[in-house]
Amino acid sequence: MAKKMLYGGDYNPEQWEESVWEEDMRMFHLAGIDCVTLNVFSWAALQPDEVTYRFERLDKIMDLVRRNHLKVVLATSTAAHPAWMAKKYPEVLRTEFNGMKRKFGSRHNSCPNSPVYQKYSRALAEKLAERYGKYDNIVAWHISNEYGGECYCENCEKAFRVWLKEKYGTIEEVNRAWNTSFWGHTFYDWDEIVAPNLQSEHFAENRTTFQGISLDYRRFNSDSMLNNYRAEYEAVKAVTPNIPVTTNLMGFYKPLDYQKWAKYLDFASWDNYPDTVDTNAAVAMRHDLIRGLKQGAPFVLMEQTPSVTNWHPYNLLKRPGVMRLLSYQAVAHGADAVMFFQMRRSIGACEKFHGAVIDHVGNENTRVFCEISQLGHELEALGDLTLDSRTPSRAAIMVDWDNWWALEYSAGPSCELKYMDEILLYYTALYEKNVPADIISTEDDLSQYSVVIAPVLYMTKPGTDEKIRSFVKEGGTFVTTFFSGIVDEHDLVITGGYPGKLRDILGIWVEETDALPSYMKNSFTWNGKTHEAGIICDIMHMETAQPLAVYDSDFYAGTPMLSANAYGKGHAYYVATRSDKDFYADFLQHILDEQNITPVYPPCEGVEITERDKDGKRFLFFLNHNDFPVSLPLETDGTSLLENRPCKAGTTLQLPPKGAAIYQC
């Protein structure tokens, strides 16, 4: 068992003279850093041509960090192919959405369906495993880096047709699934199918004349890169079966179906780079997504900046205390490692002004390094106490990538309807009550939850309605919203009345959907308060459900906006519009009360309070996001772990601005 959570991050000594390396080791030890991620972008240095491999410099680096008792997350380096490969095999280069063929440059510029890329990336992974697999300080393999992007080249077009054959079997089934009788699109041969981009079906990035075609290409693109990952995974596992394998994800990254990818990760890891406009709830929700990918298992925070990013329009410094606070926020939501990008600040190219543990000044006398050192020593003292602890949750929010893609490809009802906006509204209401919520997929078991919320469940994939039906019958509370139950897995409308296969569960029939421009609002009254109704207003009829609130105006004034349906032992609710923050807070309190779900700790504005449990022990995390100090009464006897101080019930926990505390009870 690990003795403490890993602490460190991306280290690129190949960018520096060897004389700098020993000084790096000294400073790492000074900061309590015990793990480095190596070899993330070294393919060109390792392989100067098709047949030659040069590992001498990496050998020195690997031996240096082992002598200095550092753990290693060893990357396969395949996120940027060498220039010689693009020169000799131009088919390895990607083609953009607009049809432009790329030249060598940047990163993630490899066609995922290029046989050349597939051959050499797998070969490099195998060579690395054979050479370094016996090093006892390698704690994980890091395949590629932040997979992303799309390609529309001939390689991909041909591979797309193969993918379609495997999925549908016959061209007739493709025509049915895509409804190609519309606009004379009937296909008679596989090679008539082309990639959907600006040269074919699209008239904007998210506007397509054939949603079914574009939706399947999204799935295909995600699968293509997953196949690249899996090839390297298999290559390193064949040599080092006992070393866990991952790749660093990027939160709610739309192009890749992380819920599908998670099946092939030994553990989940991700890179947390919040924008300055992100709410604390939005960041927390991304952590919860990553935790949920492996059914609640701890994850690794693979990257975060110690101080500043380099790609935002305005790259605001993390204020004093914020790096520590955000690190503990990750731990509070399930991280068992805290890592950074980068260890030493590079001197050239686009990341030379991205923050680092060791700044350009090159010494330990910086504010950032002092904060890094403080956190490092705290994590060392914390040891293994929180490792492998879990987040207990009776509430879940259902998220589905297929639903996300299809909803935002839909030709209507509103260009302002964004899936993640609706997810965040419900998550935020629970977050601000200190009620933990798991982020789950449509494939996950629902039986462990009392409340499941599925905002804008536009697509009802096979089996999803049966799962929800069983959950509610057995006493669960299900909540969904406007524009749900509309289409099947091919984005074909389910006829017979909305919300399709969810209709009996919800006990309603939706007749029309009104999409309000931003300058138009409706309203309704709930729990004695008037609330805004905007963006979407579904006009529905009660069948077995009961109305809980009605619209105030327009031709559908007096028709239900909110409904509840008793179904079996449980209840199903339908929220027919988007509303304001106060409504979600009040409505979800009603839902929580119905299931007797209580907060981890009484809410305090600006203070995030979460829980992780292990071996009968509770670990409460108090995170003060405010710019002022906060005092909280402690409800039970316990120990303030970061201070190593016993505390009695009734005493006061003092949190400074941007302060964090972990309380074991």
Secondary structure, DSSP 8 states (H G I E B T S, - for coil): --SS-EEEEE--GGGS-HHHHHHHHHHHHHHT--EEEE-TT-HHHH-SSSS----HHHHHHHHHHHHTT-EEEEE--TTS--HHHHHH-GGGB-B-TTS-B--S-SSS-B-TT-HHHHHHHHHHHHHHHHHHTT-TTEEEEE-SSS------SHHHHHHHHHHHHHHHSSHHHHHHHHTTTGGG---SSGGG----STTTTEEETTEES-HHHHHHHHHHHHHHHHHHHHHHHHHHHHH-TTS-EE-EE-SS-TTS-HHHHGGG-SS-EEE----TT--HHHHHHHHHHHHHHTTT--EEEEE--SS--SSSSS-----TTHHHHHHHHHHHTTEEEEEES-SB--SSSTTTTS--SB-TT-SS-SHHHHHHHHHHHHHHHHTTSSTT-B---SEEEE--HHHHHHHHHSS-S-TT--HHHHHHHHHHHHHTTT--EEEE-TTS--TT-SEEEETT--B--TTHHHHHHHHHHTT-EEEEESS-S-B-TTS-B--SSBTGGGHHHHTEEEEEEEE--TT--EEEEETTEEEEEEEEEEEEEESS-EEEEEB-SSTTTTSEEEEEEEETTEEEEEE-EE--HHHHHHHHHHHHHHTT---SS--BTTEEEEEEEETTEEEEEEEE-SSS-EEEE--S-EEETTTTEEE-TT-EEEE-TT-EEEEE-
